[in-house]
């Protein structure tokens, strides 16, 4: 009988230890899963905020592009020099490069397209501001304005394509 009593005690102890181990594993798994889910949600929230910032920068770049086009046309046709503007903080194009290079490498080609189009437009913009068009014929002024318009539209097109890509990333 003593063997039966000892066996019963061991069964009770084993059952208790097994239940405790099962409880521990369940608790451990629940905690691990909760933290993993929380971490994923935090990462997704950071990414969403970064994408929103990129979209905001694209809006600013679009506005700057339009403003520079208007300044160039006013300079060419009416000899009005643009008023220098001071920007605070990191320029939008630099911040866009920073965010895409650090966090969204798949968006770098789209950013590069904007940088290239902006470079082409800026080169013509600076040339227009540094040329005296007061004695030039209207046709020449229109030609330069048309070229600037096309380059400005090219920048706008690249920005719009980038916005579409951002919208797709946010949806998914």
C-alpha positions as CSV (number, residue, x, y, z in Angstrom):
1,X,0.0,0.0,0.0
2,X,2.8,2.3,0.7
3,X,3.8,2.0,-3.0
4,X,0.2,3.0,-4.0
5,X,0.3,6.0,-1.6
6,X,3.6,7.1,-2.9
7,X,2.5,6.8,-6.5
8,X,-0.7,8.8,-5.7
9,X,1.5,11.5,-4.2
10,X,3.7,11.6,-7.2
11,X,0.8,11.8,-9.5
12,X,-0.5,14.8,-7.5
13,X,2.8,16.5,-7.5
14,X,3.3,15.8,-11.2
15,X,-0.2,17.1,-12.0
16,X,0.5,20.3,-10.0
17,X,3.8,20.8,-11.6
18,X,2.4,20.1,-15.0
19,X,-0.5,22.5,-14.4
20,X,2.0,25.2,-13.3
21,X,4.2,24.6,-16.3
22,X,1.2,24.8,-18.6
23,X,0.1,28.0,-16.9
24,X,3.6,29.4,-17.2
25,X,3.8,28.6,-20.9
26,X,0.3,30.0,-21.6
27,X,1.3,33.2,-19.7
28,X,4.6,33.4,-21.5
29,X,3.1,32.9,-24.9
30,X,0.3,35.5,-24.2
31,X,2.8,38.1,-23.1
32,X,5.2,37.4,-26.0
33,X,2.3,37.6,-28.5
34,X,1.0,40.8,-27.0
35,X,4.4,42.5,-27.1
36,X,5.0,41.4,-30.6
37,X,1.6,42.7,-31.7
38,X,2.2,46.0,-29.8
39,X,5.7,46.3,-31.4
40,X,4.3,45.7,-34.9
41,X,1.5,48.3,-34.3
42,X,4.0,50.9,-33.1
43,X,6.2,50.2,-36.1
44,X,3.3,50.6,-38.4
45,X,2.3,53.8,-36.7
46,X,5.8,55.2,-37.1
47,X,5.8,54.2,-40.8
48,X,2.4,55.8,-41.3
49,X,3.6,59.1,-39.8
50,X,6.7,59.1,-41.9
51,X,4.6,58.5,-45.0
52,X,2.3,61.3,-44.1
53,X,5.4,63.5,-43.6
54,X,6.6,62.5,-47.1
55,X,3.2,63.4,-48.5
56,X,3.3,66.7,-46.8
57,X,6.8,67.4,-48.2
58,X,5.5,66.6,-51.7
59,X,2.7,69.1,-51.3
60,X,5.3,71.7,-50.2
61,X,7.5,70.9,-53.2
62,X,4.5,71.2,-55.5
63,X,3.7,74.6,-54.1
64,X,7.3,75.8,-54.4
65,X,7.5,74.5,-58.0
66,X,4.3,76.5,-58.9
67,X,5.6,79.6,-57.1
68,X,9.0,79.5,-58.9
69,X,7.3,79.1,-62.2
70,X,5.1,82.2,-61.5
71,X,8.2,84.1,-60.4
72,X,10.1,83.2,-63.6
73,X,7.2,84.3,-65.8
74,X,6.9,87.6,-63.9
75,X,10.6,88.1,-64.3
76,X,10.6,87.3,-68.0
77,X,7.5,89.2,-69.0
78,X,7.3,92.0,-66.5
79,X,10.9,92.4,-65.2
80,X,9.7,91.7,-61.6
81,X,12.4,90.1,-59.6
82,X,11.3,87.5,-57.0
83,X,11.5,88.4,-53.4
84,X,14.0,86.1,-51.7
85,X,12.3,83.7,-49.2
86,X,13.9,82.2,-46.1
87,X,13.0,78.7,-45.2
88,X,13.4,77.4,-41.7
89,X,14.7,74.0,-41.0
90,X,15.6,71.4,-43.5
91,X,14.7,72.2,-47.1
92,X,11.8,69.9,-48.2
93,X,13.8,68.2,-51.0
94,X,16.6,67.3,-48.5
95,X,14.1,66.1,-45.9
96,X,12.4,64.0,-48.6
97,X,15.8,62.4,-49.5
98,X,16.5,61.8,-45.8
99,X,13.2,60.0,-45.2
100,X,13.3,57.9,-48.3
101,X,16.9,56.9,-47.9
102,X,16.6,56.0,-44.2
103,X,13.2,54.4,-44.1
104,X,11.7,53.7,-47.5
105,X,14.4,52.5,-49.9
106,X,11.8,51.3,-52.3
107,X,10.7,55.0,-52.8
108,X,14.3,56.2,-53.6
109,X,13.8,55.9,-57.5
110,X,10.7,58.1,-57.2
111,X,12.6,60.6,-55.2
112,X,15.4,60.5,-57.7
113,X,12.9,61.3,-60.5
114,X,11.8,64.4,-58.6
115,X,15.3,65.5,-57.9
116,X,16.2,65.1,-61.6
117,X,13.2,67.0,-62.8
118,X,13.7,69.7,-60.1
119,X,17.3,70.1,-61.2
120,X,16.3,70.6,-64.8
121,X,13.7,73.1,-63.9
122,X,15.9,75.0,-61.4
123,X,18.7,75.3,-64.0
124,X,16.3,77.0,-66.5
125,X,14.7,79.0,-63.6
126,X,18.1,80.5,-62.6
127,X,19.0,81.2,-66.2
128,X,15.7,83.1,-66.6
129,X,16.3,85.1,-63.5
130,X,19.8,86.0,-64.6
131,X,18.8,87.1,-68.1
132,X,17.5,90.6,-68.9
133,X,14.4,90.1,-71.1
134,X,13.3,93.7,-71.2
135,X,14.7,94.2,-74.7
136,X,13.8,90.7,-76.0
137,X,10.9,90.0,-78.4
138,X,7.7,88.5,-77.1
139,X,8.2,85.3,-79.1
140,X,11.5,84.7,-77.3
141,X,9.9,85.4,-73.9
142,X,7.1,83.0,-74.8
143,X,9.6,80.3,-75.8
144,X,11.4,80.5,-72.5
145,X,8.2,80.6,-70.6
146,X,6.9,77.6,-72.5
147,X,10.1,75.7,-71.7
148,X,9.8,76.6,-68.0
149,X,6.1,75.5,-68.1
150,X,7.0,72.1,-69.6
151,X,9.8,71.6,-67.0
152,X,7.5,72.7,-64.2
153,X,4.9,70.2,-65.4
154,X,7.5,67.5,-65.5
155,X,8.2,68.2,-61.8
156,X,4.5,68.2,-61.0
157,X,4.1,64.9,-62.8
158,X,6.9,63.3,-60.8
159,X,5.4,64.6,-57.6
160,X,2.0,63.3,-58.5
161,X,3.4,59.8,-59.2
162,X,5.1,59.8,-55.9
163,X,1.8,60.8,-54.2
164,X,0.1,57.9,-55.8
165,X,2.8,55.5,-54.6
166,X,2.4,56.9,-51.0
167,X,-1.4,56.5,-51.2
168,X,-0.9,52.8,-52.3
169,X,1.5,52.2,-49.4
170,X,-0.9,53.7,-46.9
171,X,-3.8,51.5,-48.2
172,X,-1.9,48.3,-47.9
